[in-house]
Amino acid sequence: MACQYEVRNTGKADLDLIFDLFEQSIIYQEKRGYPVWKNYDRNAIVKDIENKNQYKVMINAKPAIVFSVCYVDKIIWRERDKGESIYLHRIVVNPEFKGQKLFGKILEWAISHCKKHGLSSIRMDTWTANPTIIDYYKNFGFNFVENFITPDTPELPVHNRNLALTLLEFNL
């Protein structure tokens, strides 16, 4: 059976699902010894939904992945943020879909979105201490930019403070 997929905005009706996926992701990462969010900022997720900056990838009508986007990320990308990129954040995979390399669906959507809006790159950050996930994203064409430790600032969601991150970029 062919995989039918769609990327669409999440809504407030999806909050229980989203929070459950975050909880499951934390448990999954902890069991495997990977770095994991200490917690996550529910208010940031609600704000993403309200601003239409959170999406879900539906596979055969089932939610497979949720992710957020933004268009300005000056705290993490500093002088590199020139308004020419989309930033992918808070990517969480439904455990039913793990191992299927479905990040490719997000990337297809992001490339199309960038072309439609005149953006030149897709950027993301991930755990420096998880070379497996860094290599995973590199296999999709992302390039290493730098390692960076996030500041402890209220401008960042709680789960993004004081983290050692690797910054990655996909140029169109």
C-alpha positions as CSV (number, residue, x, y, z in Angstrom):
1,M,0.0,0.0,0.0
2,A,1.4,3.4,-1.0
3,C,2.1,5.8,1.8
4,Q,-0.3,8.8,1.7
5,Y,0.9,11.8,3.6
6,E,-0.1,15.3,4.3
7,V,1.5,18.2,6.2
8,R,-0.9,20.5,7.9
9,N,-1.2,22.8,10.9
10,T,-2.0,21.4,14.3
11,G,-4.8,22.9,16.3
12,K,-5.7,23.1,20.0
13,A,-7.6,19.9,19.6
14,D,-4.2,18.2,19.0
15,L,-2.7,19.3,22.3
16,D,-3.2,16.1,24.2
17,L,-1.7,14.1,21.3
18,I,1.3,16.6,21.1
19,F,2.0,16.5,24.8
20,D,1.7,12.7,24.8
21,L,4.2,12.5,21.9
22,F,6.6,14.7,23.8
23,E,6.3,12.5,26.9
24,Q,6.9,9.3,24.8
25,S,9.9,10.9,23.1
26,I,11.5,11.8,26.4
27,I,11.0,8.2,27.6
28,Y,12.4,6.8,24.4
29,Q,15.5,9.0,24.4
30,E,16.2,8.3,28.1
31,K,16.0,4.5,27.6
32,R,18.6,4.7,24.8
33,G,20.9,7.0,26.7
34,Y,20.5,10.0,24.4
35,P,20.3,13.5,25.6
36,V,16.8,14.5,26.3
37,W,14.8,17.6,27.1
38,K,14.6,18.1,30.9
39,N,11.1,19.1,30.3
40,Y,9.3,21.0,27.6
41,D,7.5,24.4,27.5
42,R,3.8,23.7,27.0
43,N,3.2,27.4,26.6
44,A,5.7,27.6,23.7
45,I,3.8,24.8,21.9
46,V,0.4,26.5,22.5
47,K,1.9,29.7,21.1
48,D,3.2,27.9,18.1
49,I,-0.3,26.5,17.4
50,E,-1.9,29.9,17.9
51,N,0.6,31.4,15.4
52,K,0.1,28.6,12.9
53,N,3.8,27.6,13.3
54,Q,3.2,24.1,14.4
55,Y,2.5,21.2,12.0
56,K,1.8,17.6,11.9
57,V,2.7,15.0,9.2
58,M,-0.2,12.7,8.7
59,I,0.6,9.3,7.2
60,N,-2.4,7.4,6.0
61,A,-4.6,9.7,8.2
62,K,-2.5,9.0,11.3
63,P,-0.3,11.6,13.0
64,A,3.3,10.5,12.5
65,I,5.4,13.6,13.4
66,V,4.8,17.0,14.9
67,F,7.2,19.9,14.4
68,S,7.4,23.7,14.8
69,V,8.9,26.4,12.6
70,C,10.0,29.9,13.0
71,Y,11.5,32.5,10.7
72,V,13.7,34.4,13.2
73,D,16.1,32.6,15.6
74,K,18.6,35.3,16.6
75,I,19.3,33.8,20.0
76,I,20.7,30.6,18.5
77,W,21.8,31.7,15.1
78,R,22.9,35.2,16.1
79,E,24.5,37.2,13.2
80,R,23.7,34.4,10.7
81,D,20.0,35.1,11.1
82,K,19.3,37.4,8.2
83,G,15.6,36.6,7.6
84,E,16.4,34.2,4.7
85,S,15.7,30.9,6.4
86,I,13.0,28.7,8.0
87,Y,14.0,27.1,11.3
88,L,12.7,23.6,12.2
89,H,12.2,23.0,15.9
90,R,10.7,20.5,18.3
91,I,10.5,17.6,15.9
92,V,8.8,14.7,17.6
93,V,8.0,11.3,16.0
94,N,5.1,9.1,16.9
95,P,6.7,5.9,18.2
96,E,4.5,3.9,15.7
97,F,6.5,5.5,12.9
98,K,10.1,5.4,14.3
99,G,12.7,4.1,11.9
100,Q,10.9,5.0,8.7
101,K,13.0,8.1,7.9
102,L,9.9,10.2,7.7
103,F,12.0,13.4,8.4
104,G,12.2,13.4,4.6
105,K,8.5,14.4,4.5
106,I,9.3,17.4,6.6
107,L,12.2,18.3,4.4
108,E,10.1,18.0,1.2
109,W,7.5,20.3,2.8
110,A,10.2,22.8,4.0
111,I,11.9,22.9,0.6
112,S,8.5,23.7,-1.0
113,H,7.7,26.2,1.7
114,C,11.1,28.0,1.2
115,K,10.6,28.2,-2.5
116,K,7.1,29.6,-2.2
117,H,8.3,32.3,0.3
118,G,11.7,33.1,-1.2
119,L,13.8,31.6,1.5
120,S,17.2,30.3,0.8
121,S,17.9,27.8,3.6
122,I,16.4,25.4,6.2
123,R,18.1,25.5,9.5
124,M,17.8,23.4,12.6
125,D,19.7,22.5,15.8
126,T,20.1,19.3,17.6
127,W,22.0,17.8,20.5
128,T,25.8,18.0,20.1
129,A,26.0,14.8,22.3
130,N,24.0,12.8,19.9
131,P,26.2,12.1,16.8
132,T,23.6,9.6,15.6
133,I,20.9,12.2,15.0
134,I,23.5,14.6,13.6
135,D,24.5,12.0,11.0
136,Y,20.8,11.3,10.3
137,Y,20.2,14.9,9.4
138,K,23.4,15.1,7.4
139,N,22.2,12.1,5.4
140,F,19.3,14.3,4.3
141,G,21.7,16.9,3.0
142,F,22.2,19.2,6.1
143,N,25.6,20.6,6.6
144,F,27.4,21.3,10.0
145,V,27.6,25.0,10.8
146,E,28.9,25.1,14.4
147,N,28.4,23.9,17.9
148,F,26.8,26.3,20.3
149,I,25.7,26.5,23.9
150,T,22.3,28.2,24.4
151,P,22.1,31.0,26.9
152,D,19.9,30.8,30.0
153,T,17.4,33.4,28.9
154,P,13.6,33.7,29.3
155,E,13.5,34.5,25.6
156,L,14.0,30.7,25.0
157,P,11.6,28.0,26.0
158,V,12.7,26.4,29.2
159,H,13.7,23.1,27.4
160,N,16.0,25.0,25.1
161,R,18.2,26.8,27.8
162,N,21.8,25.8,28.5
163,L,22.0,23.2,25.8
164,A,25.0,22.1,23.8
165,L,23.7,22.2,20.3
166,T,24.9,21.5,16.8
167,L,23.6,23.9,14.2
168,L,22.8,22.4,10.8
169,E,21.8,24.0,7.5
170,F,20.3,22.8,4.2
171,N,20.9,25.3,1.4
172,L,18.5,25.5,-1.5
